[in-house]
Amino acid sequence: MRSPRRCSRNGCPRQAVATLTYVYTESTAVVGPLAAFAEPHTYDLCEPHARSLTAPRGWDVVRHEGEFEPPPPTTGDLVALAEA
């Protein structure tokens, strides 16, 4: 079974529920629901880090206003549980 994605912040053991993406051309940090797949230029964040993120001076933060939900189990996860 695949282990859940963890927060990208150093030393944080929490499960990721949000994805941070930087839009450099617009000086914007976007925090949204967890992306379906981990991408090399994005960062997975737990809820406390997603809610408290600040951007560098002169940058804007666009933040998802709803609840951050953990991702549902994938079909592979369910099959692994059934086989265990």
C-alpha positions in Angstrom: 0.0 0.0 0.0 1.2 3.5 -0.9 2.0 5.7 2.1 0.2 9.1 2.2 2.1 12.1 0.9 3.6 14.1 3.7 4.0 17.8 4.3 7.1 19.2 2.5 8.1 21.5 5.4 11.3 20.2 7.1 10.5 18.1 10.1 6.8 18.1 9.7 5.3 14.6 10.0 1.7 15.5 9.1 -0.2 14.2 6.1 -0.4 16.7 3.1 -3.8 18.1 2.3 -2.8 21.1 0.1 -0.5 21.9 -2.8 1.6 25.1 -3.0 2.5 26.4 -6.4 4.5 29.5 -7.2 3.6 31.6 -10.3 6.8 33.5 -10.7 5.7 35.6 -13.6 2.9 37.0 -11.5 4.7 37.0 -8.1 1.9 34.8 -6.6 1.9 31.8 -4.3 -1.2 29.6 -4.9 -2.3 27.2 -2.1 -5.1 24.9 -3.2 -6.4 21.4 -2.6 -3.9 18.5 -2.8 -3.0 17.8 -6.4 -3.7 14.4 -7.8 0.0 13.8 -8.4 3.1 15.1 -6.9 4.8 17.5 -9.3 8.5 18.5 -9.2 7.8 22.2 -8.9 5.1 22.1 -6.3 5.1 21.5 -2.6 2.7 19.5 -0.5 1.5 21.1 2.7 -0.4 19.9 5.8 -3.4 22.1 6.9 -1.6 24.2 9.5 1.2 25.1 7.1 -1.2 25.7 4.2 -3.3 28.1 6.4 -0.3 30.0 7.8 1.9 30.3 4.7 3.1 33.8 4.0 4.7 35.0 0.8 7.8 37.2 0.2 7.2 41.0 0.3 5.6 42.2 -2.9 4.0 38.8 -3.6 0.4 37.8 -3.3 -1.0 34.6 -1.8 -4.1 33.1 -3.3 -5.5 30.5 -0.8 -8.3 28.0 -1.1 -11.0 29.2 1.3 -12.8 25.8 1.8 -11.8 22.9 3.9 -8.7 21.0 3.1 -9.6 17.3 2.9 -7.2 14.4 2.9 -7.2 12.6 -0.4 -9.6 9.6 -0.7 -8.0 6.2 -0.9 -7.0 5.1 -4.4 -8.2 1.8 -6.0 -4.7 0.4 -5.4 -4.9 1.2 -1.7 -8.3 -0.5 -1.4 -7.0 -3.6 -3.3 -4.0 -3.8 -1.0 -6.2 -3.6 2.1 -8.4 -6.4 0.7 -5.5 -8.6 0.0 -3.9 -8.1 3.4 
